[in-house]
Amino acid sequence: FLDGPHGIFSGSFVEVTKELMDGFRNTGGFDMLGSGRHKIESEEQFNNSMIVCQTIGLDGLVVIGGDDSNTNGAVLAEYFKANGCKTKVVGAPKTIDGDLKCPPHIPISFGFDTACKTYAQLVGNVAVDALSSQKYYHLVRLMGRAASNIALEVALLTRPNACLLGEEVSRESQSLKDITHDLTDMIEERSKLGKHYGVIVLPEGL
């Protein structure tokens, strides 16, 4: 199905053939099927989804995504079962945020490790650049709206001079003024050592 849930209830799909795969081989293939922010919510959308799956004779439907996608998939599975549809819905956790786990079966969702390694390489390059010029502070904003797992993992891999975590800021009820004071204290202490440069990592949700 193309473009996520919208493709299911609208009947927009493509058969994945060898010829189609050849055009995306070794490129990741994220844009082969696309993704979307749609949800299957209304009775009409649930019914259309069932009709589409029955029309093409699907035995199974795999929903790949984060907590929203898998929750929607679970509701869709219940609807199919309640209405005698043979299509079984399976959820595959995929989110770079690292906030969807099912220990011990799924210790971490795929996507998180790749994202962290890629970001760590980039942050490492920024750190080298900061050390080379020795006159700038670089602020690196990483993905993570509600969870700071990526920022924390990248910080553990690259050791920036400061890493802000949304969960800690919320727990301590820190204001913008509090955060600013913490960072300026760090910058001042480094300045006393003759280090007028550094790297600060923070999540986008902060």
DRENPA-3360 file (N, C-alpha, C; in nm, 2 decimals, always signed):
BEGIN
1 = FLDGPHGI = +0.08/-0.12/+0.00/+0.00/+0.00/+0.00/+0.09/+0.12/+0.00 ~ +0.05/+0.23/-0.07/+0.12/+0.35/-0.09/+0.08/+0.45/+0.01 ~ +0.18/+0.52/+0.07/+0.16/+0.64/+0.16/+0.08/+0.60/+0.28 ~ +0.12/+0.49/+0.34/+0.07/+0.45/+0.48/-0.08/+0.42/+0.48 ~ -0.15/+0.45/+0.59/-0.29/+0.41/+0.60/-0.38/+0.46/+0.49 ~ -0.35/+0.57/+0.44/-0.43/+0.63/+0.33/-0.44/+0.53/+0.21 ~ -0.33/+0.46/+0.19/-0.33/+0.37/+0.08/-0.42/+0.25/+0.10 ~ -0.44/+0.22/+0.23/-0.52/+0.10/+0.26/-0.67/+0.13/+0.24;
9 = FSGSFVEV = -0.72/+0.24/+0.30/-0.86/+0.27/+0.28/-0.90/+0.33/+0.14 ~ -0.79/+0.37/+0.07/-0.82/+0.43/-0.07/-0.79/+0.33/-0.17 ~ -0.73/+0.21/-0.14/-0.70/+0.11/-0.23/-0.59/+0.14/-0.33 ~ -0.49/+0.23/-0.28/-0.37/+0.26/-0.35/-0.26/+0.17/-0.32 ~ -0.22/+0.08/-0.41/-0.12/-0.01/-0.38/-0.04/-0.05/-0.50 ~ +0.08/-0.11/-0.48/+0.16/-0.16/-0.59/+0.22/-0.30/-0.56 ~ +0.23/-0.38/-0.66/+0.29/-0.51/-0.64/+0.44/-0.50/-0.64 ~ +0.51/-0.54/-0.54/+0.65/-0.53/-0.53/+0.71/-0.65/-0.61;
17 = TKELMDGF = +0.76/-0.61/-0.73/+0.82/-0.71/-0.82/+0.97/-0.69/-0.82 ~ +1.04/-0.79/-0.88/+1.19/-0.78/-0.90/+1.23/-0.65/-0.97 ~ +1.15/-0.62/-1.08/+1.18/-0.50/-1.16/+1.16/-0.38/-1.07 ~ +1.06/-0.37/-0.99/+1.04/-0.25/-0.90/+1.16/-0.24/-0.80 ~ +1.20/-0.36/-0.74/+1.30/-0.36/-0.64/+1.44/-0.32/-0.70 ~ +1.46/-0.35/-0.83/+1.59/-0.31/-0.89/+1.61/-0.16/-0.89 ~ +1.50/-0.08/-0.89/+1.52/+0.06/-0.89/+1.55/+0.12/-0.76 ~ +1.54/+0.04/-0.65/+1.56/+0.09/-0.52/+1.67/+0.01/-0.44;
25 = RNTGGFDM = +1.73/-0.08/-0.51/+1.83/-0.17/-0.44/+1.95/-0.09/-0.39 ~ +1.99/-0.11/-0.27/+2.10/-0.04/-0.21/+2.08/+0.11/-0.19 ~ +1.96/+0.15/-0.19/+1.93/+0.29/-0.16/+1.85/+0.31/-0.04 ~ +1.81/+0.20/+0.03/+1.73/+0.22/+0.15/+1.58/+0.19/+0.12 ~ +1.53/+0.24/+0.01/+1.40/+0.22/-0.04/+1.29/+0.28/+0.04 ~ +1.32/+0.38/+0.12/+1.21/+0.45/+0.20/+1.10/+0.51/+0.12 ~ +1.14/+0.56/+0.00/+1.05/+0.63/-0.09/+0.98/+0.54/-0.18 ~ +1.00/+0.41/-0.17/+0.94/+0.31/-0.26/+0.79/+0.30/-0.24;
33 = LGSGRHKI = +0.75/+0.29/-0.11/+0.61/+0.28/-0.07/+0.56/+0.41/-0.01 ~ +0.65/+0.49/+0.04/+0.61/+0.62/+0.11/+0.55/+0.60/+0.24 ~ +0.52/+0.70/+0.31/+0.46/+0.69/+0.44/+0.36/+0.81/+0.46 ~ +0.28/+0.81/+0.56/+0.18/+0.91/+0.58/+0.14/+0.93/+0.72 ~ +0.08/+1.05/+0.75/+0.03/+1.08/+0.88/-0.11/+1.05/+0.90 ~ -0.17/+0.99/+0.80/-0.32/+0.96/+0.81/-0.34/+0.85/+0.91 ~ -0.46/+0.84/+0.96/-0.51/+0.73/+1.05/-0.64/+0.68/+0.99 ~ -0.66/+0.55/+1.02/-0.79/+0.49/+0.99/-0.88/+0.51/+1.11;
41 = ESEEQFNN = -0.97/+0.61/+1.10/-1.05/+0.65/+1.21/-1.20/+0.63/+1.20 ~ -1.25/+0.67/+1.09/-1.40/+0.67/+1.07/-1.45/+0.53/+1.03 ~ -1.58/+0.51/+1.05/-1.64/+0.38/+1.02/-1.62/+0.36/+0.87 ~ -1.64/+0.46/+0.79/-1.62/+0.45/+0.64/-1.48/+0.40/+0.61 ~ -1.38/+0.46/+0.67/-1.24/+0.42/+0.64/-1.21/+0.28/+0.69 ~ -1.26/+0.24/+0.80/-1.25/+0.10/+0.85/-1.31/+0.00/+0.75 ~ -1.43/+0.04/+0.70/-1.50/-0.05/+0.61/-1.44/-0.06/+0.48 ~ -1.39/+0.06/+0.43/-1.32/+0.06/+0.30/-1.19/-0.02/+0.30;
49 = SMIVCQTI = -1.12/-0.01/+0.42/-1.00/-0.09/+0.44/-1.03/-0.24/+0.43 ~ -1.13/-0.28/+0.49/-1.17/-0.42/+0.49/-1.21/-0.46/+0.34 ~ -1.28/-0.38/+0.27/-1.33/-0.41/+0.14/-1.21/-0.43/+0.05 ~ -1.11/-0.33/+0.06/-0.99/-0.34/-0.02/-0.91/-0.47/+0.01 ~ -0.89/-0.50/+0.13/-0.82/-0.62/+0.17/-0.89/-0.75/+0.12 ~ -1.02/-0.75/+0.13/-1.10/-0.87/+0.08/-1.10/-0.88/-0.07 ~ -1.10/-0.76/-0.14/-1.11/-0.76/-0.29/-0.98/-0.82/-0.35 ~ -0.86/-0.78/-0.29/-0.74/-0.83/-0.34/-0.69/-0.96/-0.27;
57 = GLDGLVVI = -0.78/-1.01/-0.18/-0.75/-1.14/-0.12/-0.64/-1.15/-0.03 ~ -0.62/-1.05/+0.06/-0.50/-1.05/+0.15/-0.52/-1.14/+0.27 ~ -0.42/-1.23/+0.29/-0.42/-1.31/+0.41/-0.37/-1.23/+0.53 ~ -0.28/-1.14/+0.50/-0.21/-1.07/+0.61/-0.18/-0.92/+0.57 ~ -0.18/-0.84/+0.66/-0.14/-0.70/+0.64/-0.04/-0.66/+0.75 ~ +0.08/-0.61/+0.71/+0.19/-0.58/+0.80/+0.19/-0.42/+0.81 ~ +0.17/-0.38/+0.94/+0.18/-0.23/+0.96/+0.31/-0.20/+1.02 ~ +0.39/-0.12/+0.95/+0.53/-0.08/+1.00/+0.52/+0.06/+1.05;
65 = GGDDSNTN = +0.56/+0.08/+1.17/+0.56/+0.22/+1.22/+0.58/+0.23/+1.37 ~ +0.55/+0.35/+1.43/+0.57/+0.37/+1.57/+0.44/+0.34/+1.65 ~ +0.43/+0.40/+1.77/+0.32/+0.37/+1.86/+0.19/+0.41/+1.79 ~ +0.18/+0.52/+1.72/+0.05/+0.55/+1.66/+0.01/+0.45/+1.55 ~ +0.10/+0.42/+1.47/+0.07/+0.32/+1.36/+0.03/+0.19/+1.42 ~ +0.10/+0.14/+1.52/+0.07/+0.01/+1.57/-0.06/+0.01/+1.65 ~ -0.09/+0.12/+1.72/-0.22/+0.13/+1.79/-0.33/+0.13/+1.68 ~ -0.31/+0.20/+1.57/-0.41/+0.20/+1.47/-0.43/+0.06/+1.41;
73 = GAVLAEYF = -0.31/-0.01/+1.39/-0.31/-0.14/+1.34/-0.39/-0.24/+1.43 ~ -0.37/-0.22/+1.56/-0.44/-0.31/+1.66/-0.59/-0.29/+1.65 ~ -0.64/-0.16/+1.64/-0.78/-0.13/+1.62/-0.83/-0.19/+1.49 ~ -0.75/-0.18/+1.39/-0.79/-0.24/+1.26/-0.81/-0.39/+1.26 ~ -0.72/-0.45/+1.33/-0.72/-0.60/+1.35/-0.85/-0.64/+1.42 ~ -0.89/-0.56/+1.53/-1.01/-0.59/+1.60/-1.13/-0.58/+1.51 ~ -1.13/-0.47/+1.43/-1.24/-0.45/+1.33/-1.25/-0.56/+1.23 ~ -1.14/-0.61/+1.18/-1.14/-0.72/+1.08/-1.20/-0.84/+1.15;
81 = KANGCKTK = -1.15/-0.87/+1.27/-1.20/-0.99/+1.34/-1.34/-0.99/+1.37 ~ -1.39/-0.87/+1.41/-1.53/-0.86/+1.45/-1.62/-0.87/+1.33 ~ -1.57/-0.84/+1.21/-1.65/-0.85/+1.09/-1.62/-0.96/+1.00 ~ -1.55/-1.06/+1.05/-1.52/-1.19/+0.98/-1.43/-1.18/+0.86 ~ -1.34/-1.08/+0.86/-1.24/-1.06/+0.76/-1.12/-1.15/+0.78 ~ -1.08/-1.22/+0.68/-0.97/-1.32/+0.70/-0.83/-1.26/+0.71 ~ -0.82/-1.13/+0.68/-0.69/-1.06/+0.68/-0.64/-1.04/+0.82 ~ -0.53/-1.10/+0.85/-0.46/-1.08/+0.98/-0.37/-0.96/+0.98;
89 = VVGAPKTI = -0.38/-0.88/+1.08/-0.30/-0.76/+1.09/-0.18/-0.78/+1.19 ~ -0.06/-0.76/+1.14/+0.06/-0.78/+1.22/+0.13/-0.64/+1.23 ~ +0.17/-0.60/+1.35/+0.24/-0.48/+1.37/+0.39/-0.50/+1.38 ~ +0.47/-0.42/+1.31/+0.62/-0.43/+1.32/+0.67/-0.29/+1.37 ~ +0.72/-0.29/+1.49/+0.77/-0.16/+1.54/+0.89/-0.10/+1.47 ~ +0.87/+0.02/+1.42/+0.98/+0.09/+1.35/+0.97/+0.24/+1.38 ~ +1.06/+0.28/+1.47/+1.06/+0.42/+1.50/+1.21/+0.46/+1.55 ~ +1.26/+0.57/+1.49/+1.39/+0.60/+1.53/+1.40/+0.66/+1.67;
97 = DGDLKCPP = +1.28/+0.70/+1.73/+1.28/+0.76/+1.86/+1.33/+0.66/+1.97 ~ +1.32/+0.53/+1.94/+1.36/+0.43/+2.04/+1.26/+0.42/+2.16 ~ +1.14/+0.46/+2.14/+1.04/+0.47/+2.25/+0.94/+0.36/+2.24 ~ +0.96/+0.26/+2.15/+0.87/+0.15/+2.14/+0.94/+0.02/+2.15 ~ +0.93/-0.05/+2.26/+1.00/-0.17/+2.29/+0.91/-0.28/+2.34 ~ +0.95/-0.40/+2.33/+0.87/-0.51/+2.38/+0.97/-0.62/+2.43 ~ +1.04/-0.59/+2.54/+1.14/-0.69/+2.60/+1.07/-0.81/+2.64 ~ +1.13/-0.93/+2.62/+1.27/-0.95/+2.57/+1.26/-0.98/+2.41;
105 = HIPISFGF = +1.14/-0.97/+2.36/+1.13/-1.01/+2.21/+1.19/-0.90/+2.12 ~ +1.16/-0.77/+2.16/+1.21/-0.66/+2.07/+1.27/-0.56/+2.17 ~ +1.40/-0.58/+2.20/+1.47/-0.49/+2.29/+1.48/-0.34/+2.24 ~ +1.48/-0.33/+2.11/+1.48/-0.19/+2.05/+1.42/-0.20/+1.91 ~ +1.35/-0.09/+1.87/+1.29/-0.09/+1.73/+1.40/-0.07/+1.63 ~ +1.38/-0.13/+1.51/+1.48/-0.10/+1.41/+1.46/+0.04/+1.36 ~ +1.57/+0.10/+1.32/+1.57/+0.24/+1.29/+1.64/+0.33/+1.39 ~ +1.63/+0.30/+1.52/+1.69/+0.37/+1.62/+1.85/+0.36/+1.61;
113 = DTACKTYA = +1.90/+0.24/+1.60/+2.04/+0.22/+1.60/+2.10/+0.29/+1.48 ~ +2.04/+0.27/+1.36/+2.09/+0.34/+1.24/+2.10/+0.49/+1.26 ~ +1.99/+0.54/+1.31/+1.98/+0.69/+1.33/+2.09/+0.74/+1.42 ~ +2.11/+0.67/+1.53/+2.21/+0.71/+1.63/+2.35/+0.70/+1.57 ~ +2.38/+0.60/+1.50/+2.51/+0.59/+1.44/+2.54/+0.70/+1.34 ~ +2.44/+0.73/+1.26/+2.45/+0.83/+1.16/+2.47/+0.97/+1.22 ~ +2.38/+1.00/+1.32/+2.39/+1.12/+1.39/+2.52/+1.14/+1.47 ~ +2.57/+1.02/+1.53/+2.69/+1.03/+1.60/+2.81/+1.06/+1.51;
121 = QLVGNVAV = +2.81/+1.01/+1.39/+2.92/+1.04/+1.30/+2.92/+1.19/+1.27 ~ +2.80/+1.25/+1.25/+2.78/+1.39/+1.21/+2.82/+1.48/+1.33 ~ +2.78/+1.44/+1.45/+2.81/+1.52/+1.57/+2.96/+1.51/+1.60 ~ +3.02/+1.39/+1.57/+3.16/+1.38/+1.59/+3.24/+1.47/+1.49 ~ +3.19/+1.48/+1.37/+3.25/+1.57/+1.27/+3.24/+1.72/+1.32 ~ +3.13/+1.75/+1.38/+3.11/+1.89/+1.43/+3.21/+1.91/+1.54 ~ +3.23/+1.81/+1.63/+3.32/+1.82/+1.74/+3.46/+1.85/+1.69 ~ +3.50/+1.77/+1.59/+3.64/+1.79/+1.53/+3.65/+1.93/+1.47;
129 = DALSSQKY = +3.55/+1.98/+1.41/+3.55/+2.11/+1.35/+3.56/+2.22/+1.46 ~ +3.49/+2.20/+1.57/+3.49/+2.29/+1.68/+3.63/+2.29/+1.74 ~ +3.69/+2.18/+1.76/+3.83/+2.17/+1.81/+3.93/+2.23/+1.72 ~ +3.91/+2.22/+1.59/+4.00/+2.28/+1.49/+4.00/+2.43/+1.49 ~ +3.88/+2.49/+1.50/+3.86/+2.64/+1.50/+3.88/+2.70/+1.63 ~ +3.84/+2.63/+1.74/+3.85/+2.67/+1.88/+3.80/+2.81/+1.90 ~ +3.68/+2.84/+1.84/+3.63/+2.97/+1.87/+3.47/+2.97/+1.85 ~ +3.41/+2.86/+1.84/+3.27/+2.85/+1.82/+3.20/+2.75/+1.91;
137 = YHLVRLMG = +3.08/+2.77/+1.95/+3.00/+2.67/+2.02/+2.89/+2.63/+1.91 ~ +2.88/+2.50/+1.90/+2.78/+2.44/+1.80/+2.67/+2.38/+1.87 ~ +2.54/+2.42/+1.84/+2.43/+2.35/+1.90/+2.37/+2.26/+1.79 ~ +2.35/+2.13/+1.83/+2.31/+2.03/+1.74/+2.17/+1.98/+1.79 ~ +2.07/+2.00/+1.71/+1.93/+1.96/+1.74/+1.90/+1.83/+1.67 ~ +1.87/+1.73/+1.75/+1.84/+1.60/+1.69/+1.69/+1.56/+1.70 ~ +1.65/+1.47/+1.63/+1.51/+1.43/+1.63/+1.47/+1.36/+1.76 ~ +1.34/+1.38/+1.79/+1.29/+1.33/+1.92/+1.19/+1.43/+1.98;
145 = RAASNIAL = +1.06/+1.41/+1.94/+0.96/+1.51/+1.99/+0.93/+1.49/+2.14 ~ +0.89/+1.36/+2.17/+0.85/+1.34/+2.31/+0.95/+1.26/+2.39 ~ +1.04/+1.20/+2.32/+1.15/+1.12/+2.38/+1.29/+1.17/+2.34 ~ +1.38/+1.17/+2.44/+1.51/+1.22/+2.41/+1.61/+1.11/+2.40 ~ +1.56/+0.99/+2.36/+1.65/+0.87/+2.35/+1.77/+0.89/+2.25 ~ +1.74/+0.95/+2.14/+1.84/+0.97/+2.04/+1.95/+1.06/+2.09 ~ +1.90/+1.17/+2.15/+2.00/+1.27/+2.20/+2.09/+1.21/+2.30 ~ +2.03/+1.13/+2.39/+2.11/+1.06/+2.50/+2.21/+0.96/+2.44;
153 = EVALLTRP = +2.16/+0.88/+2.35/+2.25/+0.78/+2.29/+2.36/+0.84/+2.21 ~ +2.33/+0.95/+2.13/+2.44/+1.02/+2.06/+2.54/+1.08/+2.15 ~ +2.49/+1.14/+2.26/+2.58/+1.20/+2.36/+2.67/+1.09/+2.42 ~ +2.62/+0.97/+2.45/+2.70/+0.87/+2.50/+2.81/+0.82/+2.40 ~ +2.78/+0.83/+2.28/+2.87/+0.79/+2.17/+2.97/+0.90/+2.14 ~ +2.94/+1.03/+2.16/+3.03/+1.13/+2.11/+3.08/+1.22/+2.22 ~ +3.02/+1.22/+2.34/+3.06/+1.30/+2.46/+3.07/+1.45/+2.43 ~ +2.95/+1.51/+2.39/+2.95/+1.66/+2.38/+2.97/+1.73/+2.51;
161 = NACLLGEE = +2.99/+1.86/+2.51/+3.01/+1.93/+2.63/+2.88/+1.95/+2.71 ~ +2.77/+1.93/+2.65/+2.64/+1.94/+2.72/+2.54/+1.87/+2.64 ~ +2.45/+1.80/+2.70/+2.33/+1.73/+2.64/+2.21/+1.76/+2.72 ~ +2.11/+1.82/+2.66/+1.99/+1.85/+2.72/+1.88/+1.74/+2.70 ~ +1.82/+1.70/+2.80/+1.72/+1.59/+2.78/+1.58/+1.64/+2.82 ~ +1.48/+1.63/+2.74/+1.35/+1.68/+2.76/+1.29/+1.63/+2.89 ~ +1.31/+1.50/+2.92/+1.26/+1.43/+3.03/+1.31/+1.49/+3.16 ~ +1.44/+1.53/+3.16/+1.51/+1.59/+3.28/+1.46/+1.73/+3.30;
169 = VSRESQSL = +1.44/+1.80/+3.19/+1.40/+1.94/+3.20/+1.25/+1.94/+3.26 ~ +1.17/+1.85/+3.21/+1.03/+1.84/+3.26/+1.03/+1.80/+3.41 ~ +1.11/+1.70/+3.44/+1.11/+1.65/+3.58/+1.15/+1.75/+3.68 ~ +1.25/+1.83/+3.64/+1.31/+1.94/+3.73/+1.23/+2.07/+3.71 ~ +1.13/+2.07/+3.63/+1.05/+2.19/+3.60/+1.14/+2.31/+3.57 ~ +1.24/+2.29/+3.48/+1.34/+2.39/+3.45/+1.28/+2.49/+3.35 ~ +1.31/+2.62/+3.37/+1.26/+2.72/+3.28/+1.37/+2.75/+3.18 ~ +1.34/+2.83/+3.08/+1.44/+2.86/+2.98/+1.56/+2.94/+3.05;
177 = KDITHDLT = +1.52/+3.02/+3.15/+1.63/+3.09/+3.22/+1.72/+2.99/+3.30 ~ +1.66/+2.88/+3.36/+1.74/+2.78/+3.43/+1.84/+2.71/+3.33 ~ +1.79/+2.68/+3.21/+1.87/+2.61/+3.11/+1.98/+2.70/+3.07 ~ +1.95/+2.83/+3.04/+2.05/+2.92/+3.00/+2.16/+2.94/+3.10 ~ +2.12/+2.95/+3.23/+2.22/+2.96/+3.33/+2.31/+2.84/+3.34 ~ +2.26/+2.72/+3.32/+2.34/+2.60/+3.33/+2.44/+2.60/+3.21 ~ +2.39/+2.64/+3.09/+2.48/+2.64/+2.98/+2.59/+2.75/+2.99 ~ +2.55/+2.87/+3.04/+2.65/+2.97/+3.05/+2.75/+2.94/+3.16;
185 = DMIEERSK = +2.71/+2.87/+3.26/+2.81/+2.83/+3.37/+2.91/+2.73/+3.31 ~ +2.86/+2.64/+3.22/+2.95/+2.55/+3.16/+3.05/+2.62/+3.07 ~ +2.99/+2.71/+2.99/+3.08/+2.79/+2.89/+3.18/+2.87/+2.97 ~ +3.14/+2.93/+3.08/+3.23/+3.01/+3.16/+3.35/+2.92/+3.22 ~ +3.31/+2.81/+3.27/+3.41/+2.72/+3.33/+3.51/+2.67/+3.22 ~ +3.46/+2.64/+3.10/+3.55/+2.61/+2.99/+3.64/+2.72/+2.95 ~ +3.58/+2.84/+2.96/+3.66/+2.96/+2.92/+3.78/+2.98/+3.01 ~ +3.76/+2.95/+3.14/+3.87/+2.96/+3.24/+3.99/+2.87/+3.20;
193 = LGKHYGVI = +3.95/+2.76/+3.13/+4.06/+2.67/+3.09/+4.11/+2.70/+2.95 ~ +4.07/+2.81/+2.90/+4.12/+2.86/+2.77/+4.05/+2.79/+2.65 ~ +3.93/+2.73/+2.68/+3.85/+2.66/+2.58/+3.73/+2.74/+2.54 ~ +3.73/+2.80/+2.43/+3.62/+2.89/+2.39/+3.54/+2.83/+2.28 ~ +3.52/+2.70/+2.29/+3.45/+2.63/+2.19/+3.38/+2.50/+2.25 ~ +3.29/+2.44/+2.18/+3.22/+2.32/+2.23/+3.10/+2.28/+2.15 ~ +3.04/+2.17/+2.19/+2.92/+2.11/+2.12/+2.81/+2.09/+2.22 ~ +2.69/+2.13/+2.19/+2.58/+2.11/+2.28/+2.47/+2.04/+2.20;
201 = VLPEGL = +2.42/+1.93/+2.25/+2.32/+1.85/+2.18/+2.19/+1.86/+2.26 ~ +2.08/+1.87/+2.18/+1.95/+1.88/+2.24/+1.84/+1.81/+2.15 ~ +1.73/+1.76/+2.20/+1.63/+1.70/+2.11/+1.53/+1.81/+2.06 ~ +1.47/+1.78/+1.95/+1.38/+1.88/+1.88/+1.26/+1.91/+1.97 ~ +1.22/+1.82/+2.06/+1.10/+1.85/+2.13/+1.12/+1.94/+2.25 ~ +1.24/+1.98/+2.28/+1.27/+2.06/+2.39/+1.24/+2.21/+2.36;
% end
